[in-house]
């Protein structure tokens, strides 16, 4: 657990600094509230670091020293910009006012999530290929022909790349869930930021959407058996769900009204008894200000685009995010400059992923055979088609329908009875359809044009994402974010309108109203005074909620994993040498290698040879013959 907390603390600071640099490049840092800048910076920093490490892995193994070197380069580069240093100083000045509260909240969140994430990893995909790929990246980097050893080793991912430096060989897979724990920590932090605004009655629609989506995803991935098992693993499914949340949120904040500057807001709406450093800049229009939209500049629309490209680099199930975020960007910036910038961002950030896929399999979108190259290490087309079919629904899962039966109805019946998540998908499909119609019909009466367009884009994102999930692999974990988006958006609209109605009748904060008389009657100790503040209340509320939620799942005693989680299993294997390659052949039925010595396989192919015998397995593999 302590290892996780130390890693997360350093990583969140690094992501924040790198993300701050990216925000300055986008020129949007002054168009977001302080909390929104912090949220966007952490996710942008995480995205850029993951893509950078995947690019590095093409040339070097991602050992801990290499990972530290990449982090140091980005850190020094970011801090060389005066604007970034000024932004960080300003953020620290605001944070230092309530430093005790933030440290207490962070320690609470991190400890709770570490207890949850340090459980024993049991998700089968981690045993089959997740940890094997992480280890391969850590020890050898992106290796030509890796997909020949294990078809699933062709699923390269920036998510595995960023986990690789934290999983050196000696840890035996104990840190394989480190990144999923990290994003849970980030999600809880952003919920605390938003909840603080809600308690101060300064939340916007984007705040309500972020809270509802993040809370729902976090509850699902910790409280349902299957998803909690996946969360305590190296699977990229959870980060894709949360990146779907962030892309939807970033599309919506482009449509939020803003004031000309934070300074103008302070001058016009700051209470006389509150220091400026205590107040977060708000983008709620105030009397006398000239509101504008973030869509007037190219930078804000790049935020969902960058996040979506990062998601695709982590897993191809995020392709709908890139399609919609790309369309959203180019729709708003259909000019030569806009086209050039957008194309460079997409092409530049996708290049490491596409290159790594070609290096390991010869196909940029493996296991799809689209645009595949005929390379000495390309897997046979039949192998890729079989792997692609196995990952899809339909007859590959349920076999052929009986004669004289409607095949589509039969297929639906088989899928509906397949597991409980199929029933949940149907329920959310019905809700999403009804809410999409309602949103599109009612938004002209409720919202101004910029917000109406945001509603349209979010409906498009949900529809395309759900359609892609149903066609590719109709499983809830692959379409979680798309399925939850419209119900959460509808709830966010209802809560925002309720908040507006509530503000017309109540000018004092509810928490202050109820605790105010008590504070005047008795002498409260410093800790209780902290609790009466909205920021502290939000931190403690989210922390205590997380404690109750996570403790249900973390059934093992934390004492046994105080420093590190349990190691992954090392299955029984036999040593077999073929064509100069020493394999460790596992004896279990499914071919789970877990923490077995590399290269670990279930059925070694006799036609695979070393690409460069002098380099050994680090030089890659080839398979003579047609591909």
C-alpha positions in Angstrom: 0.0 0.0 0.0 2.8 2.4 0.9 4.4 1.8 -2.5 1.2 2.8 -4.2 0.7 5.9 -2.2 4.3 7.0 -2.9 4.0 6.4 -6.6 0.6 8.2 -6.8 1.9 11.2 -4.9 4.8 11.7 -7.3 2.8 10.9 -10.4 0.0 13.3 -9.6 2.5 16.1 -9.1 4.2 15.2 -12.3 0.9 15.0 -14.3 -0.2 18.3 -12.9 3.0 20.1 -14.0 3.1 18.5 -17.4 -0.6 19.1 -17.9 -0.1 22.7 -16.9 2.4 23.1 -19.7 0.0 21.5 -22.2 -2.8 23.9 -21.1 -0.4 26.8 -21.7 0.4 25.5 -25.2 -3.3 25.3 -25.9 -3.7 28.8 -24.5 -6.7 27.9 -22.4 -5.3 28.2 -18.9 -7.1 31.5 -18.2 -10.4 30.3 -19.6 -10.9 27.6 -17.0 -11.6 27.9 -13.3 -8.8 26.9 -10.9 -10.4 23.5 -10.1 -11.1 22.8 -13.8 -7.5 23.7 -14.7 -6.3 21.3 -12.1 -8.6 18.5 -13.3 -7.7 19.1 -17.0 -4.0 19.3 -16.2 -3.8 16.0 -14.4 -5.6 14.1 -17.2 -3.6 15.9 -19.9 -0.4 15.2 -18.1 -1.3 11.5 -17.7 -2.1 11.3 -21.4 1.1 12.9 -22.6 3.3 10.9 -20.2 1.6 7.6 -21.3 2.1 8.4 -25.0 5.7 9.6 -24.4 6.6 6.4 -22.6 5.1 4.3 -25.4 7.2 6.2 -27.9 10.3 5.7 -25.8 9.6 1.9 -25.6 10.0 1.7 -29.4 13.7 2.4 -28.8 14.4 1.6 -25.1 13.0 -0.8 -22.5 10.9 1.0 -19.9 13.0 0.2 -16.9 12.6 2.4 -13.7 15.7 4.5 -14.7 14.3 5.1 -18.2 10.9 6.0 -16.7 12.5 8.5 -14.3 14.5 10.0 -17.2 11.4 10.6 -19.3 9.7 12.1 -16.2 12.7 14.3 -15.5 12.9 15.6 -19.1 9.2 16.6 -19.1 9.5 18.1 -15.6 12.5 20.2 -16.5 11.0 21.2 -19.8 7.8 22.3 -18.2 9.5 24.3 -15.4 11.6 26.1 -18.0 8.6 28.1 -19.0 7.9 31.1 -16.8 4.2 31.0 -17.4 4.1 27.4 -16.1 6.0 28.4 -13.0 3.7 31.4 -12.4 0.7 29.2 -12.8 2.0 26.7 -10.3 2.9 29.5 -7.8 -0.6 30.9 -8.1 -2.1 27.5 -7.6 0.1 26.8 -4.6 -0.8 30.2 -3.0 -4.5 29.4 -3.3 -3.9 25.8 -2.0 -1.8 26.8 0.9 -4.6 28.7 2.5 -6.3 25.3 3.2 -3.2 23.1 3.0 -4.1 21.2 6.1 -7.5 20.3 4.7 -6.1 19.2 1.3 -3.4 17.1 2.9 -5.9 15.5 5.3 -8.2 14.8 2.4 -5.5 13.5 0.1 -4.1 11.2 2.8 -7.6 9.8 3.4 -8.3 9.2 -0.2 -4.9 7.7 -1.0 -4.9 5.4 2.0 -8.4 4.1 1.2 -7.8 3.5 -2.5 -4.4 1.9 -1.7 -6.2 -0.6 0.6 -8.6 -1.4 -2.3 -6.0 -1.5 -5.1 -3.5 -3.7 -3.2 -5.8 -6.7 -3.2 -4.6 -9.8 -5.0 -5.0 -9.5 -8.8 -7.2 -12.3 -10.1 -8.5 -10.9 -13.5 -7.7 -13.5 -16.1 -6.7 -11.1 -18.8 -3.9 -9.8 -16.6 -2.6 -13.4 -16.4 -3.1 -14.0 -20.1 -1.4 -10.9 -21.5 -1.7 -7.6 -19.5 1.2 -8.3 -17.1 3.2 -10.1 -19.8 3.1 -7.0 -22.0 3.9 -4.7 -19.1 6.9 -6.8 -18.2 8.0 -7.1 -21.8 7.9 -3.3 -22.2 9.8 -3.0 -18.9 12.6 -5.5 -19.8 12.8 -5.3 -23.7 10.6 -2.5 -25.0 8.5 -2.7 -28.1 9.8 -5.9 -29.8 9.4 -6.8 -33.5 7.2 -9.9 -34.0 6.0 -10.0 -30.4 2.5 -11.0 -31.6 3.9 -14.2 -33.0 4.5 -15.5 -29.5 1.1 -14.7 -28.2 -1.6 -13.2 -30.4 -2.8 -10.9 -27.5 0.7 -9.4 -27.2 -0.3 -7.5 -30.3 -2.6 -5.3 -28.2 -0.1 -2.6 -27.5 -1.3 0.1 -25.1 0.0 3.4 -23.7 -1.6 2.2 -20.5 0.8 -0.7 -20.2 3.7 1.6 -21.1 3.0 4.0 -18.2 2.7 1.1 -15.8 5.9 -0.6 -17.0 8.5 1.5 -15.0 6.6 0.8 -11.8 6.7 -3.0 -12.4 10.4 -4.0 -12.6 11.1 -7.8 -12.6 11.8 -8.1 -8.9 8.2 -7.0 -7.9 6.7 -10.2 -9.4 3.6 -8.3 -10.5 2.8 -6.8 -7.1 2.3 -3.4 -8.7 0.2 -4.5 -11.7 -2.8 -2.6 -10.5 -0.9 0.6 -9.7 -2.4 2.7 -12.5 -6.0 1.7 -12.0 -5.7 2.7 -8.4 -4.2 6.0 -9.5 -7.1 7.0 -11.7 -9.6 6.1 -8.9 -7.6 8.5 -6.8 -7.9 11.2 -9.5 -11.6 10.6 -9.9 -12.2 11.0 -6.2 -10.2 14.2 -6.2 -12.2 15.7 -9.0 -15.4 14.8 -7.2 -14.2 16.6 -4.1 -13.5 19.7 -6.2 -16.9 19.7 -7.7 -18.7 18.9 -4.5 -17.0 21.9 -2.9 -18.6 24.1 -5.6 -22.0 22.5 -5.1 -21.8 23.2 -1.3 -21.0 26.8 -2.1 -23.9 26.9 -4.7 -21.5 27.8 -7.5 -21.8 24.7 -9.6 -22.3 24.7 -13.3 -23.9 22.0 -15.5 -20.4 20.6 -16.3 -19.8 20.2 -12.5 -23.0 18.3 -12.0 -22.2 16.0 -15.0 -18.7 15.4 -13.8 -19.9 14.5 -10.3 -22.7 12.2 -11.4 -20.6 10.4 -14.1 -17.5 10.0 -11.9 -19.5 8.9 -8.9 -21.5 6.3 -10.9 -18.4 4.9 -12.6 -16.5 4.7 -9.3 -19.4 3.0 -7.5 -19.7 0.5 -10.3 -16.0 -0.4 -10.6 -15.7 -0.9 -6.8 -19.1 -2.3 -5.8 -19.9 -4.8 -8.6 -18.0 -8.1 -8.4 -16.8 -8.3 -12.1 -15.9 -4.7 -12.4 -14.1 -4.6 -9.1 -12.0 -7.6 -10.1 -11.1 -5.8 -13.4 -10.3 -2.6 -11.5 -7.8 -4.4 -9.3 -5.8 -5.4 -12.3 -3.8 -3.8 -15.2 -6.8 -3.6 -17.5 -7.3 -0.4 -19.5 -11.1 -0.7 -19.4 -11.5 1.4 -16.4 -9.4 4.3 -17.7 -11.3 4.3 -20.9 -14.6 4.6 -19.0 -13.2 7.6 -17.0 -11.7 9.2 -20.2 -15.1 9.0 -21.7 -16.3 11.0 -18.7 -13.5 13.5 -19.2 -14.2 13.9 -23.0 -17.9 14.5 -22.4 -17.0 17.0 -19.6 -14.5 18.8 -21.7 -17.0 19.1 -24.6 -19.5 20.6 -22.2 -17.1 23.2 -20.6 -16.4 24.6 -24.0 -20.0 25.7 -24.0 -20.0 27.1 -20.5 -20.2 30.9 -20.2 -17.0 32.7 -18.9 -16.2 36.1 -17.6 -13.4 38.2 -19.2 -11.0 37.5 -16.4 -10.7 36.2 -12.9 -9.7 39.6 -11.7 -13.0 41.1 -12.9 -14.9 38.4 -11.0 -13.0 39.1 -7.8 -13.7 42.8 -8.1 -17.4 42.4 -8.6 -18.5 39.4 -6.6 -16.0 38.7 -3.9 -17.3 38.9 -0.4 -15.6 41.6 1.7 -14.6 39.2 4.4 -12.9 36.7 2.1 -9.3 36.9 0.9 -8.9 36.7 -2.9 -6.6 33.6 -2.6 -9.5 31.8 -0.8 -11.8 32.2 -3.8 -11.8 30.0 -6.9 -12.3 32.0 -10.1 -15.8 31.3 -11.3 -17.0 31.4 -14.9 -20.5 32.3 -14.0 -21.4 35.6 -15.6 -21.8 38.4 -13.2 -23.4 41.8 -13.6 -21.4 44.1 -15.7 -19.2 41.5 -17.3 -19.1 40.5 -20.9 -19.7 36.8 -21.2 -18.1 34.8 -24.0 -17.6 31.2 -24.9 -14.5 29.1 -25.0 -15.4 28.0 -28.5 -14.1 31.3 -29.9 -10.5 30.0 -29.8 -8.9 26.8 -31.1 -7.3 25.8 -27.8 -10.3 24.8 -25.8 -11.6 22.4 -28.5 -8.2 20.7 -28.4 -8.8 19.4 -24.9 -11.4 16.7 -25.8 -9.3 15.9 -28.9 -6.1 15.2 -27.0 -7.9 13.2 -24.3 -9.6 11.1 -27.0 -6.4 10.4 -28.9 -4.8 9.3 -25.6 -7.8 7.0 -25.0 -7.3 5.3 -28.4 -3.6 4.9 -27.7 -4.7 2.9 -24.6 -7.4 0.8 -26.2 -9.2 0.7 -29.6 -12.6 0.5 -27.9 -12.1 4.3 -27.5 -12.4 4.9 -31.2 -15.9 6.6 -30.9 -14.3 9.2 -28.6 -11.8 10.1 -31.3 -14.4 10.2 -34.0 -16.7 12.5 -32.1 -14.0 14.7 -30.5 -12.4 15.0 -34.0 -15.7 16.0 -35.6 -16.4 18.4 -32.7 -13.0 20.1 -33.2 -13.2 20.4 -37.0 -16.8 21.5 -36.9 -15.8 24.4 -34.7 -12.6 25.2 -36.5 -13.1 24.6 -40.2 -10.2 26.8 -41.4 -6.8 26.1 -42.8 -5.2 26.9 -39.4 -7.7 24.8 -37.5 -7.3 21.8 -39.9 -3.5 22.0 -39.7 -3.4 22.1 -35.9 -6.0 19.4 -35.5 -4.3 17.1 -38.0 -0.9 17.6 -36.4 -2.3 16.8 -32.9 -4.1 13.6 -34.0 -1.2 12.4 -36.2 1.5 13.3 -33.8 -0.1 11.8 -30.7 -1.3 8.7 -32.5 2.1 8.0 -34.2 3.7 6.1 -31.2 0.7 3.8 -30.9 0.4 3.1 -34.6 4.2 2.6 -34.9 4.3 0.2 -31.9 1.5 -1.8 -33.4 3.3 -2.2 -36.7 6.5 -3.1 -34.9 4.9 -6.0 -32.9 2.4 -7.2 -35.5 2.8 -5.4 -38.9 -0.8 -4.0 -38.5 -1.5 -0.4 -37.2 -5.0 -1.4 -35.9 -4.2 -5.0 -34.9 -6.1 -7.4 -34.9 -7.9 -5.7 -37.8 -6.2 -6.5 -41.1 -6.8 -3.0 -42.3 -3.6 -1.4 -43.8 -1.5 -4.3 -42.7 2.1 -4.5 -44.0 3.7 -7.7 -45.3 6.6 -7.9 -42.9 8.7 -10.9 -41.9 7.1 -10.8 -38.4 3.5 -10.3 -39.5 1.2 -13.0 -38.0 -0.9 -15.1 -40.4 -4.1 -13.4 -41.5 -6.1 -16.4 -40.2 -4.7 -15.9 -36.7 -5.7 -12.2 -36.7 -9.2 -13.0 -38.1 -9.7 -15.7 -35.4 -8.6 -13.3 -32.6 -10.9 -10.6 -34.0 -13.8 -12.9 -34.2 -13.2 -14.2 -30.6 -13.4 -10.6 -29.3 -16.7 -9.9 -31.0 -20.2 -11.1 -30.2 -22.4 -13.1 -32.5 -21.7 -16.7 -33.6 -18.2 -16.5 -32.3 -19.6 -16.6 -28.7 -22.9 -18.5 -29.1 -22.4 -20.7 -32.1 -24.8 -21.0 -35.1 -28.5 -20.5 -34.6 -30.8 -23.6 -35.1 -32.6 -23.9 -38.5 -36.0 -22.3 -39.1 -35.3 -19.7 -36.3 -34.8 -15.9 -36.8 -31.1 -15.6 -36.4 -31.2 -12.1 -35.0 -33.9 -12.8 -32.5 -32.1 -16.0 -31.4 -28.8 -14.1 -31.1 -30.5 -11.4 -28.9 -32.0 -14.1 -26.7 -28.6 -15.8 -26.2 -26.9 -12.5 -25.5 -29.6 -11.3 -23.1 -29.3 -14.5 -21.1 -25.5 -14.4 -21.3 -24.9 -12.4 -18.0 -26.5 -9.8 -15.8 -24.7 -6.9 -17.5 -26.7 -7.7 -20.7 -29.9 -6.8 -18.9 -28.3 -3.6 -17.6 -27.3 -2.7 -21.1 -30.8 -3.1 -22.3 -32.2 -0.9 -19.5 -29.6 1.8 -20.2 -30.3 1.6 -23.9 -34.0 2.3 -23.3 -33.2 5.1 -20.9 -30.6 6.6 -23.2 -33.0 6.5 -26.2 -35.7 8.3 -24.3 -33.4 10.8 -22.8 -31.8 11.6 -26.2 -35.2 12.4 -27.6 -36.1 14.5 -24.6 -32.8 16.4 -24.6 -33.0 17.2 -28.3 -36.6 18.3 -28.1 -36.4 20.3 -24.9 -32.9 21.9 -25.2 -34.1 24.8 -27.4 -36.5 25.9 -24.6 -33.9 25.4 -21.8 -30.5 26.4 -23.2 -28.8 29.0 -25.3 -27.3 28.0 -28.6 -23.8 27.0 -27.4 -25.2 24.7 -24.8 -27.8 23.3 -27.2 -24.9 22.3 -29.5 -23.1 20.7 -26.6 -26.2 18.6 -25.9 -26.2 17.5 -29.5 -22.5 16.5 -29.4 -23.0 14.5 -26.2 -26.0 12.7 -27.7 -23.9 11.9 -30.8 -21.1 10.6 -28.6 -23.5 8.3 -26.7 -25.2 7.0 -29.8 -22.0 6.3 -31.7 -20.3 4.8 -28.6 -23.2 2.5 -27.9 -23.4 1.4 -31.5 -19.7 0.7 -31.7 -19.9 -1.3 -28.4 -22.9 -3.4 -29.6 -21.2 -4.1 -32.9 -17.7 -4.8 -31.6 -18.2 -6.6 -28.3 -21.6 -6.1 -26.5 -20.2 -6.1 -22.9 -20.9 -3.5 -20.3 -17.3 -2.9 -19.4 -16.5 -1.9 -23.0 -19.3 0.7 -23.2 -19.8 1.8 -19.6 -19.1 5.5 -20.3 -21.2 5.7 -23.4 -24.2 4.0 -21.7 -24.1 6.2 -18.6 -23.6 9.5 -20.4 -27.2 10.5 -21.2 -28.8 9.4 -18.0 -26.1 11.3 -16.1 -26.6 14.4 -18.3 -30.3 14.4 -17.7 -29.7 14.1 -14.0 -27.2 17.0 -14.2 -29.7 19.2 -16.0 -32.3 18.5 -13.4 -29.9 19.2 -10.5 -28.6 22.4 -12.1 -32.2 23.8 -12.6 -33.0 22.8 -9.0 -29.9 24.6 -7.8 -31.0 27.7 -9.7 -34.4 27.6 -8.2 -32.9 27.0 -4.8 -30.6 30.1 -5.1 -33.6 32.3 -5.7 -34.9 31.6 -2.2 -31.7 31.0 -0.2 -28.8 33.4 -0.1 -26.9 31.6 2.6 -25.1 28.4 2.3 -27.1 25.5 3.7 -24.2 24.1 5.8 -23.5 27.6 7.2 -27.2 28.1 8.0 -27.5 25.0 10.0 -24.2 25.1 11.8 -24.0 28.9 12.2 -26.0 29.1 15.5 -24.1 26.2 16.9 -20.8 28.0 16.2 -21.9 31.1 18.1 -23.2 29.1 21.1 -20.2 26.9 21.8 -16.5 27.1 21.4 -15.7 24.7 18.6 -12.3 23.1 18.4 -10.2 23.8 15.2 -11.1 20.5 13.6 -14.8 21.1 13.9 -14.3 24.6 12.5 -12.6 23.0 9.5 -15.6 20.7 8.9 -18.0 23.7 8.6 -16.2 25.0 5.6 -17.5 23.9 2.2 -14.1 22.9 0.9 -13.3 20.8 4.0 -16.8 19.3 4.0 -16.4 18.2 0.4 -13.1 16.6 1.0 -14.2 14.8 4.1 -17.5 13.7 2.6 -15.9 12.2 -0.5 -13.2 10.6 1.7 -15.7 9.0 4.1 -17.9 7.8 1.3 -14.9 6.2 -0.4 -14.0 4.6 2.9 -17.4 3.0 3.3 -17.5 1.9 -0.4 -14.0 0.5 -0.7 -13.9 -1.2 2.6 -16.7 -3.5 1.6 -14.6 -4.9 -1.3 -11.2 -4.9 0.5 -11.8 -7.9 2.6 -8.2 -9.0 3.2 -6.3 -7.5 6.1 -4.3 -4.5 5.1 -1.5 -5.5 7.5 -0.5 -8.3 5.1 0.1 -5.8 2.3 1.3 -2.7 4.2 4.2 -2.1 1.8 3.3 -4.1 -1.4 0.3 -6.1 -2.6 0.6 -9.9 -2.9 2.7 -11.2 -5.8 1.1 -12.7 -8.9 1.1 -16.5 -9.2 3.9 -18.3 -10.9 2.3 -21.2 -12.8 3.9 -24.6 -13.4 5.8 -24.5 -16.6 8.2 -26.7 -18.7 11.3 -25.4 -20.4 11.3 -26.0 -24.1 13.9 -24.9 -26.7 12.9 -24.4 -30.3 15.1 -22.6 -33.0 17.3 -21.1 -30.3 14.4 -19.7 -28.3 14.0 -21.0 -24.8 10.3 -21.0 -23.9 8.6 -21.4 -20.6 5.5 -23.4 -21.6 2.7 -23.1 -19.0 0.6 -26.2 -18.2 -2.7 -24.7 -17.3 -5.7 -24.9 -19.6 -6.1 -21.3 -20.6 -2.5 -20.4 -21.0 -2.3 -17.9 -18.1 1.4 -16.9 -17.5 0.9 -14.4 -14.7 4.5 -13.8 -13.4 6.2 -16.7 -15.2 9.6 -16.1 -16.8 9.6 -14.6 -20.3 8.9 -15.7 -22.9 6.0 -17.6 -21.5 3.6 -19.3 -24.0 1.1 -22.1 -24.0 1.8 -23.6 -27.4 5.1 -22.5 -29.0 5.2 -22.4 -32.8 7.9 -24.4 -34.4 8.3 -21.9 -37.3 9.2 -18.9 -35.2 12.8 -17.9 -35.3 14.9 -15.2 -33.7 15.1 -12.1 -35.9 18.7 -11.4 -34.8 20.3 -14.4 -33.0 23.0 -12.2 -31.6 20.5 -10.0 -29.7 18.4 -13.0 -28.6 14.7 -12.4 -27.8 15.2 -8.6 -27.4 15.9 -8.5 -31.1 12.5 -9.8 -32.0 11.0 -12.7 -33.9 10.2 -13.7 -37.5 8.1 -16.4 -39.1 9.1 -17.4 -42.6 6.3 -18.1 -45.1 3.2 -16.3 -46.2 1.6 -13.8 -43.8 
